[in-house]
Amino acid sequence: MSSPNLHPMLNVAIKAARAAGAIINRAALDVESVRVSAKQTNDFVTEVDHAAEASIIETLLTAYPGHGILAEESGSEHGAKDSEFVWIIDPLDGTTNFIHGFPVYCVSIALSVKGKIEQAVVYDPSRNDIFCATKGRGAYMNDRRVRVAKRTRLQECLISTGFPYRPGDKLKTYLHMLGEVMSQCAGVRRPGAAALDLAYVAAGFSDGFFESGLKPWDVAAGSLLVTEAGGLIGNFTGEADFMDHGECVAGNPRIYGQLVTTLGKYSKFAGAGDKASVRQAVLDAAQAVDADMPTQTLSVPRTARGAKSSPPSGSGEPL
């Protein structure tokens, strides 16, 4: 997709995303041979992340040598340090999916101008889908204009999320929050790539999204896709200036409002009273689980204690 109607900077970003996607697709053909290292527990980086990022940076800085770069793997190491134009890059969002051959991952590239996102590309190399937007010109999937879904009742909606996975993440609080959302909507999904989750909200494939622990490169491009598709995006209390807050909720205006009503008390920016009520609710839930736990020891089958087991009587019989 390289239409003359697209902004020149967006065309360059699409070119960069496609080149990175080609690197990712080649590596996916033999993903078992890809070298993997752990940044920290449950947080992985591969040689593919680094190669895709280097390719993107080279494409962008060849076209715009005076621009700045903020990238997941190399930070602000490349590009100009004082430019009003900063490219925010996630070369492979969904690395854990990629490592396992689970085909839900993407390239995310956004251009921030004076702190505001003005260009955005999310590229899904598995499906060859380009989601893109220029501020004020709408959001597109390939050559088709996209809009957020029109559902207005949360109980009819499909909501996507991301699970906490880093050490120190507040898992019990998240599970409490997830339980609330699950009880209010038609279904919750956890695809595993936040940038693609936001692109799907923009395209109307899902009705909303929420996650905490996110970095600017996870949400920069997706945030413009959502707003240009007619949706809203912010932190859990509904503040639109959310990029560095580490929490994100998105949806069409009605669903966004309903999600903020539910999620607001879980925000790091919630009032002291809300935070206290969440802590107490999580504590009560934990105590209720403890009270329900059986106190008797589990009975162990005789065969598991060392007695010989009989072989199954037929090849199709379950063990």
SVG drawing of the C-alpha trace seen along z (x, -y; Angstrom):
<svg xmlns="http://www.w3.org/2000/svg" viewBox="-26 -21 49 76">
<polyline fill="none" stroke="black" stroke-width="0.4" points="0.0,0.0 1.8,-3.1 -0.9,-5.5 -0.2,-9.1 -3.1,-10.1 -1.0,-9.1 1.2,-11.6 4.8,-11.3 6.0,-10.5 3.4,-7.8 4.5,-6.2 8.1,-6.1 6.8,-4.5 4.8,-1.9 8.0,-1.1 9.9,-0.7 7.2,1.5 7.0,3.8 10.8,4.2 10.8,5.2 7.8,7.5 9.8,9.3 12.6,9.9 10.1,11.3 8.4,13.5 11.7,15.0 12.6,15.8 9.2,17.3 9.9,20.0 12.5,21.5 11.5,20.0 13.2,22.9 16.6,21.6 16.0,18.0 18.3,17.0 16.3,15.9 17.4,14.1 15.4,13.0 15.4,9.3 13.8,10.3 11.5,13.1 8.8,13.7 10.1,10.8 12.0,12.0 14.0,10.4 15.3,12.1 17.8,11.4 14.8,10.7 13.7,7.8 17.1,6.3 17.3,6.9 13.8,5.5 14.5,2.5 17.8,1.7 16.0,2.0 13.2,-0.4 15.7,-3.0 17.8,-2.9 14.8,-3.4 13.5,-6.3 16.8,-8.1 17.8,-7.7 14.6,-9.7 14.6,-12.0 18.2,-12.3 17.2,-15.1 14.5,-13.2 14.7,-11.6 14.1,-7.9 12.6,-6.2 12.7,-2.4 12.0,0.5 15.4,2.2 17.8,-0.7 15.9,-3.5 17.1,-7.0 20.5,-5.8 19.9,-6.7 18.6,-9.8 18.7,-13.5 18.4,-14.2 16.6,-17.5 14.2,-17.1 10.5,-17.9 9.9,-14.9 10.4,-11.6 9.7,-8.1 8.4,-5.7 9.1,-2.1 8.2,1.4 9.9,3.6 8.1,6.8 5.2,6.4 4.3,9.9 7.7,11.5 6.5,14.3 3.9,15.2 6.5,15.1 8.9,17.4 6.2,20.0 5.0,19.7 1.7,18.3 0.9,15.9 -0.2,12.8 2.5,10.2 3.2,6.9 5.4,4.0 4.4,0.7 5.7,-2.7 4.4,-6.2 5.7,-9.7 5.3,-12.1 5.5,-15.9 5.9,-18.2 4.6,-15.4 1.5,-14.6 1.1,-11.4 0.6,-12.5 1.5,-9.3 0.9,-5.7 1.5,-2.3 0.7,1.1 1.7,4.0 0.7,7.6 3.2,9.6 1.4,12.9 -1.7,11.7 -0.1,8.9 -2.4,6.3 -1.4,2.7 -3.3,0.4 -2.4,-3.2 -3.5,-6.7 -2.5,-10.4 -3.9,-12.8 -7.0,-14.4 -7.3,-12.0 -9.0,-8.9 -7.8,-5.3 -7.3,-2.7 -6.8,1.1 -5.1,1.8 -7.1,-0.4 -10.3,-0.5 -11.4,-3.2 -12.2,-1.7 -14.4,-2.8 -14.7,-1.6 -17.6,0.8 -21.1,-0.7 -22.2,1.4 -23.2,-0.7 -23.9,1.9 -20.9,3.5 -22.7,6.8 -22.8,7.3 -19.1,6.4 -15.9,8.3 -13.0,6.8 -9.3,7.5 -6.7,7.2 -3.1,8.1 -2.2,10.2 0.5,9.1 3.6,11.1 6.5,9.2 7.8,9.9 6.3,7.4 3.1,6.9 0.0,6.8 -1.6,10.1 -4.3,10.3 -5.5,6.8 -5.5,7.4 -7.5,10.7 -10.0,8.8 -10.3,6.1 -10.5,8.8 -13.3,10.6 -15.3,7.3 -14.9,6.8 -15.6,10.4 -18.9,10.3 -20.0,7.2 -19.2,8.1 -19.8,10.9 -16.2,12.1 -12.6,11.2 -9.6,12.1 -5.9,11.9 -4.2,12.0 -0.7,10.9 0.2,7.8 -1.1,4.5 -0.5,2.6 -2.5,5.1 -5.2,5.1 -5.6,1.3 -5.6,1.7 -8.5,4.2 -10.4,1.8 -9.9,-0.8 -11.1,1.6 -14.2,2.7 -13.0,6.3 -13.2,5.8 -15.2,3.3 -12.6,2.2 -9.2,2.9 -7.5,2.4 -4.1,3.2 -1.6,1.9 2.2,2.0 2.4,0.6 5.3,-1.5 4.9,-4.3 6.0,-2.1 3.2,0.4 0.5,-2.2 1.7,-5.2 0.7,-4.0 -2.5,-2.3 -3.7,-5.4 -3.9,-7.4 -5.6,-4.5 -8.3,-4.4 -8.9,-8.2 -8.9,-8.5 -11.4,-5.6 -13.8,-7.6 -12.8,-6.0 -11.4,-7.3 -8.2,-6.2 -6.8,-7.2 -5.7,-5.9 -8.1,-4.0 -9.5,-7.3 -10.2,-8.6 -7.4,-11.1 -6.4,-11.4 -2.7,-12.3 -1.9,-8.7 1.1,-7.7 3.6,-7.6 1.1,-6.5 1.6,-2.7 -2.2,-2.0 -4.5,-2.2 -8.2,-1.8 -9.7,-2.2 -13.1,-1.8 -15.9,-3.6 -17.0,-6.6 -19.9,-4.8 -17.9,-1.6 -14.9,-3.7 -17.1,-5.5 -18.4,-2.2 -14.9,-0.7 -13.6,-3.8 -16.4,-3.6 -15.3,0.0 -11.5,-0.5 -11.1,-4.0 -10.8,-2.7 -7.9,-0.4 -5.9,-3.3 -2.6,-4.4 -4.2,-7.9 -7.3,-6.9 -8.2,-8.7 -7.1,-7.3 -10.6,-6.1 -10.9,-4.1 -7.5,-2.6 -8.4,-1.6 -11.6,0.1 -9.8,2.0 -7.2,3.2 -9.9,4.3 -11.9,6.1 -8.8,8.0 -8.0,8.9 -11.6,10.1 -11.5,12.2 -8.2,13.8 -9.7,14.6 -12.8,16.1 -10.6,18.3 -8.6,19.4 -11.9,20.2 -13.1,22.4 -9.9,24.4 -10.5,28.0 -8.5,28.9 -8.4,32.7 -5.5,34.2 -6.1,35.3 -6.6,39.0 -3.9,40.5 -4.8,43.4 -3.1,46.7 -1.1,46.9 0.4,43.5 1.7,44.7 3.8,47.4 1.4,50.3 1.7,51.7 -0.9,50.4 -2.7,52.6 -2.1,51.8 -5.0,50.2 -7.3,52.9 -7.5,51.2 -5.4,48.9 -8.2,46.3 -9.0,46.3 -8.0,43.2 -5.3,43.6"/>
</svg>
